[in-house]
């Protein structure tokens, strides 16, 4: 059995070893009941292994059993059990080494549904404290006891004859987690590079912390999908697959082409559950345009110079249409002939249509431009410069 170790049973066990452990547990519990004034169920006189068998099982309603670092999980269990005598007189059941809740010899409730088949139901309370790193994977339901005709039975859904048993493919998985997605910078210029980070973790069931919980460790070497959902969209698409590094760390980059939400996605494997990170919404800065015109050209030294221009912004991420950007502070800058550095002369705000207009004194030949630092939603931009000479 590739199952859990618990206070009751070990991991992999042969049928003979299993019967021995079951006998010990059953005898001990029955003796305890006798000592405390309870009842003692006599073993039928003609105990022999009979024709009892599983017809179907349901473990956790067909879903994997997922355990984390602490806390218990209640797992519903049911089974269709056949016996030609019509049913079972006693039943003890365990799931992955954890005995189901209930009294000895009756920890499942069985109701006869046909002349030869009974439906038995029960509940297992599973705790990660009882399991180890070799526990995840296929888990089975084991039942043992006596049928109505006195025949003894011991059946296990992981026995080879039950390879095709309906519902017999139950799994125990470690709870895998993905730290929140972090995408930077935010917002980002169209065509800019976004950097994505995260971390994939799962429990280490071989290590117990001081508080009694199992340790959390990075899950390295695993494929994790980087996914994106466009603003206004309803579904994510996979951009690329990244392999988790040392300590389960995740890191990759991608080009920003439109606004939307990014996340990490890890698919379930044979030992660990699926996980999805919270998303990180990234807004794409709208593209901007800026024009400049200085006149007259040339201009007399000390004379007035009029500098105009217009700031516009894209109306969509696609940047196919632009509109005037009102009320924005834009710097007027000058670079003297022979210099490589622009200096700011003044700051002017755009009017209702995004236009700029100001006057300065021409004291030297050089180049004039407007410079916009950007906003929370619109990208920065510098106008192409306009050269002015003195006459």
C-alpha positions as CSV (number, residue, x, y, z in Angstrom):
1,X,0.0,0.0,0.0
2,X,1.4,3.4,-0.9
3,X,-0.6,5.0,1.9
4,X,-0.2,7.0,5.0
5,X,1.4,6.0,8.2
6,X,-0.8,6.7,11.1
7,X,-1.1,5.9,14.8
8,X,-3.0,2.7,13.8
9,X,-1.2,1.4,10.8
10,X,2.1,1.7,8.8
11,X,2.6,2.5,5.1
12,X,3.0,-0.4,2.7
13,X,1.8,-3.7,4.1
14,X,1.3,-7.2,2.8
15,X,-2.1,-8.8,3.2
16,X,-0.7,-11.1,5.9
17,X,0.8,-8.2,7.8
18,X,-2.4,-6.3,7.4
19,X,-4.5,-9.1,8.8
20,X,-2.1,-9.3,11.8
21,X,-2.4,-5.6,12.5
22,X,-6.2,-5.7,12.0
23,X,-6.5,-8.6,14.4
24,X,-4.5,-6.8,17.1
25,X,-6.6,-3.6,16.8
26,X,-9.9,-5.5,16.7
27,X,-9.0,-7.6,19.8
28,X,-7.7,-4.7,21.8
29,X,-10.7,-2.6,21.2
30,X,-13.1,-5.4,22.0
31,X,-11.3,-6.2,25.2
32,X,-11.4,-2.6,26.2
33,X,-15.1,-2.6,25.7
34,X,-15.5,-5.6,27.9
35,X,-13.4,-4.2,30.7
36,X,-15.5,-1.0,30.8
37,X,-18.7,-3.0,31.0
38,X,-19.5,-2.9,27.3
39,X,-20.4,-5.8,25.0
40,X,-18.1,-8.4,23.4
41,X,-19.0,-9.7,20.0
42,X,-18.3,-13.4,19.7
43,X,-16.4,-14.6,16.7
44,X,-18.7,-16.7,14.5
45,X,-17.9,-20.4,14.9
46,X,-17.2,-21.0,11.2
47,X,-14.9,-18.1,10.3
48,X,-13.5,-18.5,6.8
49,X,-12.8,-16.1,3.9
50,X,-15.8,-16.0,1.7
51,X,-17.2,-14.3,-1.4
52,X,-17.4,-10.7,0.0
53,X,-16.2,-8.1,-2.6
54,X,-16.4,-4.5,-3.5
55,X,-18.7,-3.5,-6.4
56,X,-17.9,0.2,-6.3
57,X,-16.6,2.8,-3.9
58,X,-16.8,6.6,-3.5
59,X,-14.0,8.4,-1.7
60,X,-14.3,12.1,-1.0
61,X,-17.1,12.3,-3.7
62,X,-14.5,11.4,-6.4
63,X,-12.2,14.2,-5.6
64,X,-8.6,14.0,-4.4
65,X,-8.0,14.2,-0.7
66,X,-5.8,17.3,-0.2
67,X,-4.0,17.8,3.1
68,X,-1.8,20.8,4.0
69,X,0.4,21.6,7.0
70,X,-2.2,21.4,9.8
71,X,-5.9,20.8,10.4
72,X,-8.0,17.9,9.6
73,X,-10.1,17.0,6.5
74,X,-13.4,15.2,6.7
75,X,-13.6,12.6,4.0
76,X,-16.9,10.9,3.2
77,X,-16.6,7.3,2.1
78,X,-19.2,4.9,0.7
79,X,-19.0,1.4,-0.8
80,X,-21.2,-1.1,-2.6
81,X,-20.4,-4.4,-1.0
82,X,-21.5,-7.8,-2.4
83,X,-21.9,-11.0,-0.3
84,X,-24.2,-13.9,-1.3
85,X,-25.5,-14.1,2.2
86,X,-27.1,-10.6,1.8
87,X,-24.7,-8.4,3.8
88,X,-22.1,-8.0,6.5
89,X,-22.6,-8.6,10.2
90,X,-19.5,-6.5,11.2
91,X,-17.3,-4.1,9.4
92,X,-14.1,-2.2,10.3
93,X,-12.8,0.1,7.6
94,X,-9.7,2.3,7.2
95,X,-8.7,4.8,4.5
96,X,-5.0,5.3,3.8
97,X,-4.2,3.9,7.3
98,X,-6.8,6.1,9.1
99,X,-9.7,4.2,10.6
100,X,-13.1,5.6,9.9
101,X,-15.1,7.2,12.7
102,X,-17.3,4.9,14.7
103,X,-17.3,2.0,17.1
104,X,-15.2,-1.1,16.6
105,X,-16.8,-3.6,14.2
106,X,-19.3,-1.0,13.1
107,X,-17.5,2.1,11.8
108,X,-19.5,2.1,8.6
109,X,-23.3,2.1,8.4
110,X,-24.5,-0.6,6.1
111,X,-28.0,-0.8,4.5
112,X,-29.0,-3.8,2.4
113,X,-30.1,-2.5,-1.0
114,X,-30.6,-5.9,-2.8
115,X,-30.6,-9.5,-1.8
116,X,-26.8,-9.6,-2.2
117,X,-25.5,-6.0,-2.1
118,X,-25.3,-3.6,0.8
119,X,-24.4,0.1,0.7
120,X,-22.0,1.1,3.5
121,X,-21.2,4.7,4.4
122,X,-18.7,6.3,6.8
123,X,-16.4,9.1,7.5
124,X,-12.6,9.4,7.8
125,X,-11.0,12.3,9.6
126,X,-7.6,12.7,8.0
127,X,-4.8,14.7,9.5
128,X,-1.4,15.6,7.9
129,X,0.3,14.8,11.2
130,X,-0.3,11.1,10.4
131,X,1.4,11.2,7.0
132,X,4.9,11.4,5.5
133,X,6.5,12.4,2.2
134,X,6.0,9.0,0.8
135,X,2.3,9.0,1.5
136,X,0.8,11.0,-1.4
137,X,-0.5,9.0,-4.4
138,X,-3.2,6.3,-4.7
139,X,-5.1,5.5,-1.5
140,X,-7.4,2.7,-0.8
141,X,-10.3,1.7,1.4
142,X,-9.7,-1.5,3.4
143,X,-12.6,-3.4,5.1
144,X,-12.6,-6.5,7.2
145,X,-15.1,-8.4,9.4
146,X,-17.8,-11.1,9.1
147,X,-20.7,-11.6,6.7
148,X,-24.1,-12.8,7.7
149,X,-23.2,-16.3,7.0
150,X,-20.2,-16.2,9.3
151,X,-17.7,-15.9,6.5
152,X,-14.7,-13.7,7.3
153,X,-13.6,-11.1,4.8
154,X,-10.7,-8.7,4.2
155,X,-10.9,-6.5,1.1
156,X,-8.8,-3.7,-0.1
157,X,-9.5,-1.5,-3.1
158,X,-5.8,-1.4,-4.1
159,X,-5.7,-5.2,-4.5
160,X,-4.9,-6.1,-8.2
161,X,-8.4,-7.5,-8.7
162,X,-9.9,-4.1,-8.1
163,X,-7.8,-2.3,-10.8
164,X,-11.0,-1.4,-12.7
165,X,-13.2,-0.8,-9.7
166,X,-15.6,2.2,-10.2
167,X,-14.4,5.0,-7.9
168,X,-11.2,3.1,-6.9
169,X,-8.8,5.6,-8.3
170,X,-8.7,7.9,-5.2
171,X,-5.6,10.1,-4.5
172,X,-4.0,11.7,-1.5
173,X,-2.3,14.9,-2.4
174,X,-0.1,17.6,-0.7
175,X,-1.7,21.0,-0.8
176,X,0.4,23.1,-3.1
177,X,0.3,26.9,-2.9
178,X,1.4,29.8,-5.2
179,X,2.4,33.1,-3.6
180,X,0.7,36.2,-5.0
181,X,1.8,37.1,-8.5
182,X,3.9,40.3,-8.6
183,X,4.3,42.0,-12.0
184,X,6.5,45.1,-12.3
185,X,6.6,47.9,-13.3
186,X,3.1,49.1,-12.8
187,X,1.8,50.8,-14.9
188,X,4.0,49.9,-17.9
189,X,4.6,51.5,-21.3
190,X,3.3,49.7,-24.3
191,X,6.0,47.5,-25.6
192,X,7.9,47.7,-22.3
193,X,9.2,44.7,-20.4
194,X,7.3,43.3,-17.4
195,X,9.0,41.1,-14.8
196,X,7.0,38.5,-13.0
197,X,7.9,36.8,-9.7
198,X,6.3,34.3,-7.4
199,X,6.9,31.1,-5.4
200,X,5.6,27.6,-5.4
201,X,5.4,25.7,-2.1
202,X,4.0,22.6,-0.5
203,X,4.2,20.8,2.9
204,X,7.1,18.7,4.0
205,X,5.3,15.9,5.9
206,X,8.6,14.6,7.3
207,X,9.3,17.8,9.3
208,X,7.1,19.1,12.1
209,X,7.5,22.7,13.4
210,X,7.4,23.7,17.0
211,X,3.7,24.5,16.8
212,X,2.9,21.0,15.6
213,X,2.3,22.0,12.0
214,X,4.2,20.4,9.1
215,X,6.9,22.6,7.6
216,X,6.4,24.5,4.3
217,X,9.1,24.1,1.7
218,X,9.7,25.4,-1.8
219,X,8.7,23.1,-4.6
220,X,11.5,23.3,-7.2
221,X,11.8,21.8,-10.7
222,X,8.1,22.1,-11.5
223,X,6.3,23.5,-14.6
224,X,4.3,26.6,-13.7
225,X,2.2,28.5,-16.3
226,X,2.4,32.3,-16.7
227,X,-1.2,33.3,-17.7
228,X,-2.8,36.6,-18.9
229,X,-6.4,37.8,-19.1
230,X,-7.0,41.0,-21.1
231,X,-9.0,43.7,-19.4
232,X,-12.6,43.0,-20.0
233,X,-11.9,39.4,-20.8
234,X,-13.3,36.4,-19.1
235,X,-10.6,33.7,-19.5
236,X,-6.9,33.4,-19.1
237,X,-4.5,32.2,-21.8
238,X,-1.0,30.7,-21.2
239,X,1.9,33.0,-22.3
240,X,4.7,30.6,-21.3
241,X,5.7,27.8,-18.9
242,X,8.4,28.5,-16.3
243,X,10.2,25.9,-14.2
244,X,10.3,26.7,-10.5
245,X,13.9,27.2,-9.3
246,X,15.6,26.8,-5.9
247,X,13.2,27.2,-3.1
248,X,10.3,27.1,-5.5
249,X,11.1,30.6,-6.8
250,X,9.5,31.8,-10.1
251,X,10.8,34.6,-12.4
252,X,10.3,35.5,-16.0
253,X,9.7,38.4,-18.3
254,X,7.2,39.3,-21.1
255,X,6.4,42.2,-23.3
256,X,3.5,44.4,-22.3
257,X,1.1,44.8,-25.2
258,X,-2.3,45.5,-23.5
259,X,-3.8,46.1,-20.0
260,X,-4.9,43.1,-18.0
261,X,-4.3,40.6,-15.2
262,X,-1.4,38.2,-14.8
263,X,-1.3,35.0,-12.7
264,X,0.6,31.8,-12.0
265,X,-1.0,28.4,-12.5
266,X,0.3,25.0,-11.4
267,X,-1.4,21.8,-12.6
268,X,-2.1,18.8,-10.3
269,X,0.5,16.0,-10.5
270,X,0.7,12.6,-8.9
271,X,1.5,13.9,-5.4
272,X,0.5,17.6,-5.2
273,X,-2.7,19.5,-5.8
274,X,-3.3,22.2,-8.4
275,X,-2.7,25.8,-7.3
276,X,-3.5,29.2,-8.7
277,X,-2.0,32.5,-7.5
278,X,-4.0,35.7,-7.0
279,X,-3.8,37.9,-10.1
280,X,-1.9,41.2,-10.5
281,X,-3.6,43.7,-12.7
282,X,-1.3,45.8,-14.8
283,X,-2.4,48.9,-16.6
284,X,-0.7,49.8,-19.9
285,X,0.3,53.4,-20.1
286,X,-1.5,55.1,-23.0
287,X,0.8,56.3,-25.7
288,X,1.3,60.0,-26.1
289,X,2.4,62.4,-28.8
290,X,3.9,65.9,-28.4
291,X,4.7,68.5,-31.1
292,X,6.7,71.7,-31.0
293,X,7.1,74.9,-33.1
294,X,9.2,77.9,-32.4
295,X,8.8,81.1,-34.4
296,X,10.0,83.3,-35.9
297,X,13.0,81.6,-37.4
298,X,15.6,83.0,-37.5
299,X,15.1,85.5,-34.7
300,X,17.0,88.6,-33.6
301,X,18.9,88.2,-30.4
302,X,16.9,89.5,-27.4
303,X,13.7,89.4,-29.4
304,X,10.6,87.5,-28.4
305,X,10.1,83.9,-29.5
306,X,6.7,82.1,-29.5
307,X,6.8,78.4,-28.8
308,X,3.7,76.3,-29.4
309,X,2.8,72.6,-29.5
310,X,0.1,70.0,-28.6
311,X,0.0,67.0,-26.2
312,X,-2.3,64.2,-27.2
313,X,-2.9,60.7,-25.8
314,X,-4.1,57.5,-27.3
315,X,-7.7,56.6,-26.6
316,X,-7.0,52.8,-26.5
317,X,-4.1,50.4,-25.9
318,X,-4.0,49.9,-29.7
319,X,-3.0,53.6,-30.1
320,X,-4.8,54.0,-33.3
321,X,-6.6,57.2,-32.3
322,X,-5.5,60.2,-30.2
323,X,-7.2,63.1,-28.4
324,X,-5.9,66.3,-26.8
325,X,-4.7,65.8,-23.2
326,X,-6.0,68.8,-21.1
327,X,-4.5,70.3,-17.9
328,X,-1.1,68.6,-18.0
329,X,2.1,70.2,-16.9
330,X,4.6,70.3,-19.8
331,X,8.2,71.6,-19.6
332,X,9.6,73.9,-22.2
333,X,13.3,73.1,-22.6
334,X,16.3,74.6,-24.5
335,X,19.6,73.2,-25.6
336,X,22.2,75.8,-26.6
337,X,24.1,75.1,-29.9
338,X,27.2,73.1,-29.1
339,X,25.7,71.6,-25.9
340,X,24.3,68.2,-25.3
341,X,22.1,69.0,-22.3
342,X,18.6,70.5,-22.2
343,X,17.6,72.9,-19.4
344,X,14.1,73.6,-18.4
345,X,13.0,77.2,-19.0
346,X,9.5,77.1,-17.7
347,X,6.5,74.8,-17.2
348,X,3.2,75.4,-19.1
349,X,-0.1,73.6,-18.8
350,X,-2.1,72.3,-21.8
351,X,-5.4,74.0,-22.5
352,X,-8.7,72.1,-23.0
353,X,-7.6,70.7,-26.3
354,X,-4.1,69.8,-25.3
355,X,-2.5,72.9,-26.9
356,X,0.6,74.8,-25.6
357,X,1.5,78.4,-26.2
358,X,4.1,80.5,-24.5
359,X,6.6,83.3,-25.2
360,X,10.3,83.5,-24.3
361,X,13.3,85.8,-25.1
362,X,15.8,84.5,-27.7
363,X,19.2,85.0,-26.1
364,X,21.1,82.2,-28.0
365,X,20.8,79.9,-31.0
366,X,19.8,76.4,-30.2
367,X,17.0,73.9,-30.1
368,X,13.6,74.1,-28.3
369,X,11.4,71.2,-27.2
370,X,8.5,70.3,-25.0
371,X,8.9,67.5,-22.4
372,X,6.1,65.7,-20.7
373,X,6.9,63.5,-17.7
374,X,3.7,61.3,-18.0
375,X,0.9,60.6,-15.6
376,X,-0.5,57.5,-13.9
377,X,-2.2,56.5,-17.1
378,X,-0.3,58.2,-19.9
379,X,3.3,57.6,-21.0
380,X,6.0,60.3,-20.9
381,X,7.1,61.8,-24.2
382,X,9.6,64.4,-25.6
383,X,8.8,66.4,-28.7
384,X,11.1,66.4,-31.6
385,X,13.2,69.6,-31.1
386,X,12.9,72.8,-33.3
387,X,16.2,74.6,-34.0
388,X,16.2,78.4,-34.0
389,X,19.2,80.5,-35.2
390,X,19.9,84.2,-34.4
391,X,20.3,86.8,-37.1
